Amino acid sequence: MDDCIIIGAGPAGLTAAIYLARFHLSIRLFDSGSSRAAMIPCTHNHAGYPEGIAGKDLLGLMLAQAEKYGARREEKKVTAIEPDGETFVVVTDHGRYRARTVLLATGVVNHRPNIPPTVHDPALERGLFRYCPICDGYEVTDKRVGVIGTGDHGMREALFLRGYTRDVTLISPEAEHLLDDACAAKLDKAGIARVQGPCGGWAIEGEQLAVDTARGRMAFDSVYPALGSRIRSRLAVAAGARATDEGCLEVDDHQRTTIPGLFAAGDVVKGLDQISHAMGEAGVAATTIRNLLSERQPIRR
């Protein structure tokens, strides 16, 4: 039986693996290969990398660090978490595994507009399509920016980006915007243009990303989707853990869910979408896991 099974090998899961391995605990790190961090072409706001670092490179370095201390990443998809007294059975597509504790670090999945992968992937790589204005809004300073979204969520993202550039256009993903008078007034006051959808005909044209709208074809230096995300908390919720209406797992100050021995860290808890925040939560969770196990049976060399 393992001391802890970590589900998810993004920044949160890998940070926890480093901590737990260095606590001399036996762990398994299950990874389905879908960390959002791997999609980051280059992050410039992660401390310690003044020239920036690609998401895949950061994950590779973190995995190497975890493996140095004995952690091992296993490519398995987890299908269920089954509480069994003070322990757990973790069901995967390659068998069942027992653990004294479980840490869920499965993150979220961004909702995309109807953009084909043949356009999305190279646009993302070139910074023409971006997901996180907190992470990379600085890179679009004084550039022409499009935001795909509507309603309060779309308005808030457009207003946030207005802090980096004057040229912001909010484009409805469907035929019409769903904006109440208050949203429209805030957009007007900020000088943010509003364009009806639907969006289509996506293509990279020169150094810009172009899209068809009700106003005709438009091109932008960068486009942000403001379409929300799906929180990957199903495993914990199915096991009986409480979550918000949006799907964020409820945890205490030590990252404990409402199921004793089941922990959660990163964007599956709350969608701040920041690597540093996920890593901090994972450090707290890992330390709490170590202390919990020591209470059950003293950890001694």
Secondary structure, 3 states (H helix, E strand, C coil): CEEEEEECCCHHHHHHHHHHHHCCCCEEEEECCCCHHHHCCCECCCCCCCCCECHHHHHHHHHHHHHHCCCCEEECCEEEEEEECCEEEEEECCEEEEEEEEEECCCEEECCCCCCHHHHHHHHHCCCECCCHHHHHHHHCCCCEEEECCHHHHHHHHHHHCCCCCCEEEECCCCCCCCCHHHHHHHHHHCCEEECCCCEEEEEECCEEEEEECCEEEEECEEEECCCEEECCHHHHHHCCCECCCCCECCCCCCECCCCCEEECCCCCCCCCCHHHHHHHHHHHHHHHHHHHHHHCCCCC
